[in-house]
Amino acid sequence: MVIVRTIEALQEAKKACVGTIGFVPTMGALHKGHLSLIQQARAENEHLIVSIFVNPTQFLEGEDLDAYPRKEEADIKICELAKVDILFMPTIEAMYEADELSIGAPAVRGYILEGQKRPGHFSGMLQVVMKLLNLSGATKAYFGKKDAQQLALINQMVKNYFMDVKIIACDIVRDENGLALSSRNVYLNAEEKKRALCLSRSLKRATKLVMVGELSVEVIQKEMLEVLEEADMVEYVAIVDRAFNPLVRVEIGNTIILAAAWVGKPRLIDNLWI
Ligand code: AMP
């Protein structure tokens, strides 16, 4: 594995890549969720590039940019063991210049749910993903369904800008109790970790309702909110179609049910594709 930190070094290392390139962008503090993306990309491509970059433009004022968990040494080991070919860990200076043009997230779907709570987050995310996709020259790029709205917007960007890359959606990886893995879970103490399970439990409750034929969004949301009472604060419970348009009734095969809530220090998100 080669570790590269500049654009020039990345371009140089890429000269060895003849054939398909799989690409997995991350912000590091790698866990089994990231690893599942890396393993899938490894299996499906001749070459594999992983990036680790905590992108400042997707953090809002007052968010945890400085405190975001960083575990460079462990991340390098994980990537080595996973047979990554190129690990790209650029500096902020390598990625950005002072006065850049920017990409704006779509006016509606970029500013609801996660985008409403974090206005500007998705524009920053799309900006860095555009840069990273261009730099990697990926044939296929892998993203987790965990960040479902992010995934939908990346798909839209690739479509709107006619980008020549296939976006692969990967399933959510959970711990043995059902908690969706996240780099921010390190902020949870033991008691909070138990309460954090209310997110996945609320989604299980929704599944059960759908299985007995209850398709009303209003009814399902109400029941989910009951389960989510264990959280410190619920930010939203939403039921949308796969392109993030609102639904009144669940459409089997085209629905995502989402929850976002604060438990202790971190704000947690989880979702379920039906
Ligand atoms: P992040 O480092 O949080 O930016 O995540 C990098 C990629 O890993 C994104 O595409 C995430 O959606 C994905 N990811 C994060 N957590 C999980 C998880 N628990 N299961 C599957 N994918 C995940």
Boltz pocket constraint, residues with backbone or C-beta under 6 A from the ligand:
constraints:
  - pocket:
      binder: B
      contacts: [[A, 25], [A, 26], [A, 27], [A, 28], [A, 33], [A, 34], [A, 36], [A, 37], [A, 142], [A, 143], [A, 144], [A, 145], [A, 146], [A, 147], [A, 170], [A, 171], [A, 172], [A, 173], [A, 174], [A, 180], [A, 181], [A, 182], [A, 183]]
      max_distance: 6.0
